[in-house]
Amino acid sequence: MKKYAKIFCLLTIIAMLIVSTGCSGERDIRSLAEDGDAWAQNELASIYLEGEDVPQDYVQAAYWFRSAAEQGFKTAQYNLARMYFNGQGVRQDHVQATYWLQLAAEQGLPEAQNNLGTMYRFGMGLPQNYEQAIYWYHLAAEQGHQRAQYNLHTMNDPGLEAFRNISSAE
C-alpha cells in the first residue's frame, strides 16, 4: 500500500508542476493559430464558436475554421461546412456547405459523410441524388455512425422507393 501512496504522491506533484507551467489557454492557442498550426486554428475557432472564455464571435470562428480547412484539416472543413449551412459568421450558402463537406467526407470523417448523404438525399446545394446519398450514408455507417445507419435504413425502406418514384415522375 505504501508503494501506491508514493506513486500517487509523485503523480500529484508532477501534475501540479504541469499545471503551474502549462499553457495559458486561448492566448497560447492563438499564438499557435497565428503561426499557421491547423489544429490550433480549429481549436481557436471552436473557442469563438462556443464563446469559451471569450465573447462568442461567429465571424472569428468562421475565419479560423477556414484557415485550418484550407490546409486540409478535415474537422475544420466539417465545422466550416456547418457554419455555411447555418449561416453563422458567413452568408448561408448550401453550395459552399456541400463543398467543404465533400472535402471532409473524402478524408473519411463519418459526420461529414452522413451530412453529405443528407445533402444529396434532399438536394441541398447540389442536385438530388439518392444513389449518392446511399453511398455516403453507407461509408459513415460502416464506421459505426449511428445516424448514418438509421438514414441508410430509411433509404432502403420499400415505402420510400414508392415515394421516390412518385417524386421523380412529377
C-alpha positions as CSV (number, residue, x, y, z in Angstrom):
1,M,0.0,0.0,0.0
2,K,2.9,2.3,0.8
3,K,4.2,1.8,-2.7
4,Y,1.0,3.0,-4.2
5,A,0.8,6.0,-1.9
6,K,4.3,7.1,-3.0
7,I,3.4,6.7,-6.7
8,F,0.2,8.7,-6.1
9,C,2.2,11.5,-4.3
10,L,4.7,11.5,-7.2
11,L,2.0,11.7,-9.8
12,T,0.3,14.5,-7.9
13,I,3.5,16.5,-7.7
14,I,4.1,16.0,-11.5
15,A,0.5,17.1,-12.3
16,M,0.9,20.2,-10.1
17,L,4.1,21.1,-12.0
18,I,2.5,20.6,-15.4
19,V,-0.5,22.8,-14.4
20,S,1.7,25.5,-12.9
21,T,3.9,25.7,-16.1
22,G,1.3,24.8,-18.6
23,C,-0.3,26.8,-21.3
24,S,-2.5,29.8,-20.7
25,G,-5.4,28.6,-22.8
26,E,-6.7,30.9,-25.6
27,R,-3.6,33.0,-25.8
28,D,-1.3,30.1,-26.4
29,I,-3.7,28.5,-28.9
30,R,-4.0,31.9,-30.6
31,S,-0.2,32.1,-30.9
32,L,-0.1,28.7,-32.5
33,A,-3.0,29.5,-34.8
34,E,-1.4,32.7,-35.9
35,D,1.8,30.7,-36.7
36,G,-0.4,28.5,-39.1
37,D,-1.0,25.4,-36.9
38,A,-4.2,23.9,-38.3
39,W,-5.1,22.1,-35.1
40,A,-4.8,25.3,-33.1
41,Q,-6.8,27.2,-35.7
42,N,-9.6,24.7,-35.4
43,E,-9.4,24.9,-31.6
44,L,-9.4,28.7,-31.6
45,A,-12.4,28.7,-34.0
46,S,-14.2,26.3,-31.6
47,I,-13.5,28.6,-28.7
48,Y,-15.1,31.5,-30.6
49,L,-18.0,29.4,-31.8
50,E,-18.9,28.3,-28.3
51,G,-17.8,31.5,-26.5
52,E,-15.5,29.7,-24.2
53,D,-13.5,32.3,-22.1
54,V,-14.1,34.9,-25.0
55,P,-17.2,36.6,-26.3
56,Q,-19.0,34.4,-28.8
57,D,-18.0,35.5,-32.3
58,Y,-19.2,33.6,-35.3
59,V,-17.2,35.7,-37.8
60,Q,-13.9,34.9,-35.9
61,A,-14.9,31.3,-35.7
62,A,-15.5,31.1,-39.5
63,Y,-12.2,32.9,-40.2
64,W,-10.2,30.4,-38.1
65,F,-12.1,27.3,-39.4
66,R,-11.4,28.5,-42.9
67,S,-7.7,28.9,-42.2
68,A,-7.5,25.3,-40.9
69,A,-9.9,24.0,-43.6
70,E,-7.7,25.4,-46.4
71,Q,-4.8,23.4,-45.0
72,G,-6.9,20.2,-45.4
73,F,-7.8,19.8,-41.7
74,K,-11.0,17.6,-42.1
75,T,-12.6,18.6,-38.8
76,A,-12.3,22.3,-39.7
77,Q,-13.7,21.6,-43.1
78,Y,-16.7,19.9,-41.5
79,N,-17.1,22.8,-39.0
80,L,-16.9,25.4,-41.7
81,A,-19.5,23.5,-43.7
82,R,-21.8,23.6,-40.7
83,M,-21.3,27.4,-40.5
84,Y,-22.2,27.8,-44.1
85,F,-25.2,25.6,-43.8
86,N,-26.5,27.5,-40.8
87,G,-25.3,31.0,-41.9
88,Q,-23.2,31.5,-38.8
89,G,-20.5,34.1,-39.4
90,V,-20.9,33.7,-43.1
91,R,-23.7,34.1,-45.5
92,Q,-25.8,31.0,-45.6
93,D,-24.7,29.0,-48.7
94,H,-25.6,25.4,-49.2
95,V,-23.3,25.1,-52.2
96,Q,-20.3,26.2,-50.0
97,A,-21.5,23.9,-47.2
98,T,-21.5,21.0,-49.7
99,Y,-18.1,21.9,-51.0
100,W,-16.5,21.7,-47.5
101,L,-18.5,18.7,-46.5
102,Q,-17.3,16.9,-49.6
103,L,-13.6,17.6,-48.7
104,A,-14.1,16.3,-45.2
105,A,-16.1,13.3,-46.3
106,E,-13.5,12.3,-48.8
107,Q,-11.0,12.2,-45.9
108,G,-13.2,9.7,-44.1
109,L,-14.9,11.9,-41.5
110,P,-18.1,10.0,-40.7
111,E,-20.1,13.1,-39.6
112,A,-19.3,14.8,-42.9
113,Q,-20.2,11.6,-44.8
114,N,-23.5,11.4,-43.1
115,N,-24.3,15.1,-43.7
116,L,-23.2,14.9,-47.3
117,G,-25.6,12.0,-47.7
118,T,-28.4,14.1,-46.4
119,M,-27.4,17.0,-48.7
120,Y,-27.7,14.5,-51.7
121,R,-30.9,13.0,-50.3
122,F,-32.7,16.3,-50.2
123,G,-30.9,18.1,-53.0
124,M,-29.4,20.9,-50.8
125,G,-26.6,22.7,-52.5
126,L,-26.4,20.1,-55.3
127,P,-28.8,18.0,-57.4
128,Q,-30.8,15.4,-55.5
129,N,-29.2,12.0,-56.0
130,Y,-30.4,9.0,-53.9
131,E,-27.6,6.8,-55.1
132,Q,-25.0,9.3,-53.8
133,A,-27.0,9.7,-50.6
134,I,-26.9,5.9,-50.0
135,Y,-23.2,5.8,-50.9
136,W,-22.2,8.4,-48.3
137,Y,-24.5,7.0,-45.7
138,H,-23.0,3.6,-46.2
139,L,-19.4,4.9,-45.8
140,A,-20.4,6.6,-42.5
141,A,-22.5,3.6,-41.3
142,E,-19.5,1.3,-41.9
143,Q,-17.6,3.4,-39.3
144,G,-20.3,3.0,-36.7
145,H,-22.0,6.3,-37.2
146,Q,-25.5,5.6,-35.8
147,R,-27.4,8.4,-37.5
148,A,-26.0,7.2,-40.8
149,Q,-27.0,3.7,-40.1
150,Y,-30.6,4.9,-39.4
151,N,-30.5,7.1,-42.6
152,L,-29.3,4.2,-44.6
153,H,-32.1,2.0,-43.2
154,T,-34.7,4.6,-44.1
155,M,-33.3,4.9,-47.6
156,N,-33.8,1.2,-48.1
157,D,-37.4,1.3,-46.9
158,P,-39.7,-0.1,-49.6
159,G,-42.3,2.6,-48.9
160,L,-39.7,5.3,-49.6
161,E,-39.0,3.6,-53.0
162,A,-42.6,4.2,-54.0
163,F,-42.3,7.9,-52.8
164,R,-39.1,8.3,-54.9
165,N,-40.9,7.0,-58.0
166,I,-43.8,9.5,-57.5
167,S,-41.4,12.4,-56.8
168,S,-39.3,11.7,-59.9
169,A,-42.4,11.4,-62.1
170,E,-43.5,15.0,-61.2
